[in-house]
Amino acid sequence: MKRQSSRFSTDELNTVINNWELIVEEYNGSLKIKKTTVDKRGLVTQVIFKENVSHLYFVLHRLEISIPYKGGRILIQSGETKPPLFEYSVKNSKYTFSIRDEDLFDKFAKLFGTGELQVGDTEFDNKYFLETNDNKFLEFFLDYKIRNWLNENQIAYFDLNSQKAKNKISAYLFFDELNTESIKHQVEIFKYCIERLNNAL
């Protein structure tokens, strides 16, 4: 049974924490576990009755992972309420892009001639909405390996130097954190994205 307000049961949470510990050990990184205490009571009740009754509270965990890479650090945040967010600082990039799941509004807008970059991969083009300041750069960057990675995951967004990811490459995605090989695959592909970006700069 899932913990209150959590993506995981207690056993799953312990597995996820253990998996990330194995990953940071393999990559010579670090892991911090932050805990947030949440009051189950309504706001008015909390104000009127301020007593600290332990059974009225639950604790949510957030993991902060740091993995050294190419003179910088891949920062990953994962928590019980939100899927993992990968970030890596990028300095002096003249390029920007934003890739997100194509929603109904995007599909509707395209019917009325809203321009959108298409990369010639039907599955990818139908799934994602692309915005960039340089089409040639993004077409180069989105090789088969990166498109395949995005197609196999559900993403909230994948951005470079956007409003959500200023001076960063950032991927906010859903994947199986109960499997260490799945986590390792995400880390390796994100590293590949950094390399691909460096090759384009």
Order of alpha helices (4+ residues) and beta strands (2+ residues): alpha-beta-alpha-beta-beta-beta-beta-alpha-alpha-beta-alpha-alpha-beta-beta-alpha
